[in-house]
Amino acid sequence: MGTPVRVRILGVGMGPQHVTPEVADALRTVDYVLAAEKSDDDRLLAVRRQILQAHPGRNGPAELVQLPDPRRDRSAGLTTAGYESAVSDWHDARAAQYADVLADRGGTAAFLVWGDPSLYDSTIRIVDKVRTLLAPRSVDLDYDVLAGISAPQLLAARHRIVLHDVGKPVHVTTGRRLQGAVAAGQDNIVAMLNPPPERIDFSGLQDWTIWWGANLGAAGERLLSGRLGDTLPAIAQARADAQARDGWVMDVFLVRANR
């Protein structure tokens, strides 16, 4: 038997107000939280600290262990294959960092996942890579996953809509793959992990309806909806305003063909 290490992957929505009682209970069991520091002024680290302060353990808030985020190729002109390769290399580098910390510290660690771990987040995949890296080092890693409030849930609630028509599907993808979804016949699409709107191909969708939101649940939340062609300029400005105010921006939208 190797040295046991436990990891808890916890969905935290967009901050302390979205932490479920189940996740709050889990936070009381962890020794430390691992987080990638994306810049010298990574304001999302401050939100993580707020979560830990709001839900302390027996000996106070869990320690936040910050690791510099490995560089990733974010070139705007990447092909789909190039993008997937860049993300895979980035995940490998993150896993190697986390494996070193977990092997050294042991105990129970946690990752705080924005939204829900099941939707466009790779923490589960990275922890699986960490487990593989730790096995030859005689470290037995076990982990569990607890759900959080997702961005599509918040988008629907804020706009007071249902994400699909009666008995109809909703397709969830990324802004990069929007036109591929349309070409495949999808006409009710939620897009996440979006670049600025000028880098998304909205060709042929000007008469569709869009429901858009950025930094949902945070103090600088932005919401817009309407005919897509009319609303895009306002979305670009609102997205820039959210970035300037909060230092980060996460946006999600639903686009639907008018039937």
Long-range contacts (C-beta under 8 A, 24 or more apart in sequence): 1-140, 2-135, 2-137, 2-138, 2-139, 2-140, 3-106, 3-138, 3-139, 3-140, 4-106, 4-140, 4-142, 5-102, 5-103, 5-106, 5-107, 5-108, 5-109, 5-134, 5-139, 5-140, 5-141, 5-142, 6-107, 6-108, 6-109, 6-141, 6-142, 6-143, 7-102, 7-108, 7-109, 7-110, 7-111, 7-127, 7-130, 7-141, 7-142, 7-143, 8-108, 8-109, 8-110, 8-111, 8-143, 8-144, 8-146, 9-110, 9-111, 9-113, 9-117, 9-123, 9-124, 9-127, 9-143, 9-144, 9-145, 9-146, 10-110, 10-111, 10-112, 10-113, 10-117, 10-146, 10-148, 11-113, 11-115, 11-116, 11-117, 11-145, 11-146, 11-147, 11-148, 11-149, 11-150, 12-51, 12-112, 12-113, 12-114, 12-148, 13-114, 13-115, 13-116, 13-148, 13-149, 13-150, 13-154, 13-217, 14-47, 14-114, 14-115, 14-149, 14-154, 14-215, 14-216, 14-217, 14-218, 14-250, 15-47, 15-50, 15-51, 15-217, 15-218, 16-50, 16-51, 16-53, 16-54, 16-55, 17-217, 18-148, 18-149, 18-217, 19-51, 19-54, 19-55, 19-148, 20-146, 20-147, 20-148, 20-149, 22-146, 22-147, 23-55, 23-146, 23-148, 24-55, 26-110, 26-146, 27-51, 27-52, 27-55, 27-56, 27-57, 27-62, 27-110, 28-55, 28-56, 28-57, 28-58, 29-57, 29-108, 30-57, 30-62, 30-108, 30-109, 30-110, 31-62, 31-63, 31-105, 31-107, 31-108, 31-109, 32-62, 32-63, 32-64, 32-65, 32-105, 32-107, 32-109, 32-110, 33-62, 33-63, 33-64, 33-65, 33-109, 33-110, 33-111, 33-112, 34-65, 34-67, 34-98, 34-101, 34-102, 34-109, 34-110, 34-111, 35-64, 35-65, 35-66, 35-67, 35-111, 35-112, 36-66, 36-67, 36-68, 36-69, 36-94, 37-66, 37-67, 37-68, 37-69, 38-69, 41-247, 42-247, 43-246, 43-247, 43-248, 44-114, 44-248, 47-218, 48-112, 51-112, 62-110, 65-101, 65-105, 65-109, 67-97, 67-98, 67-101, 69-94, 70-94, 70-97, 76-195, 76-199, 80-176, 80-177, 83-176, 87-122, 91-122, 91-125, 91-126, 91-129, 92-129, 94-126, 95-126, 95-127, 95-129, 95-130, 95-133, 96-133, 98-126, 98-127, 98-130, 99-130, 99-133, 99-134, 99-137, 102-130, 102-134, 102-139, 102-141, 103-134, 103-137, 103-139, 106-139, 113-148, 114-148, 114-250, 115-148, 115-149, 115-150, 115-151, 116-147, 116-148, 116-149, 116-150, 117-145, 117-147, 117-148, 118-147, 118-150, 119-150, 119-151, 119-152, 119-172, 119-192, 120-174, 120-192, 120-193, 149-217, 151-192, 151-213, 151-216, 151-250, 151-252, 152-190, 152-192, 152-252, 152-254, 154-213, 154-216, 154-217, 154-252, 155-190, 155-211, 155-213, 155-216, 155-252, 155-253, 155-254, 156-254, 158-213, 158-216, 158-221, 158-223, 159-211, 159-213, 159-223, 159-225, 159-254, 161-211, 161-254, 163-188, 163-190, 163-254, 164-188, 165-259, 170-254, 175-199, 175-200, 176-200, 178-202, 178-255, 179-203, 187-256, 187-257, 187-259, 188-254, 188-255, 188-256, 188-257, 189-254, 189-255, 189-256, 190-252, 190-253, 190-254, 191-252, 191-253, 191-254, 191-255, 192-252, 194-251, 194-252, 194-253, 196-236, 196-239, 197-232, 197-235, 197-236, 197-239, 198-236, 202-228, 202-232, 205-229, 205-255, 207-258, 208-255, 208-256, 208-257, 208-258, 209-255, 209-256, 209-258, 210-235, 210-253, 210-254, 210-255, 211-253, 211-254, 212-238, 212-251, 212-252, 212-253, 213-251, 213-252, 213-253, 214-238, 214-239, 214-242, 214-249, 214-250, 214-251, 214-252, 215-242, 215-246, 215-248, 215-249, 215-250, 215-251, 216-250, 216-252, 218-246, 219-246, 220-245, 220-246, 222-251, 228-255
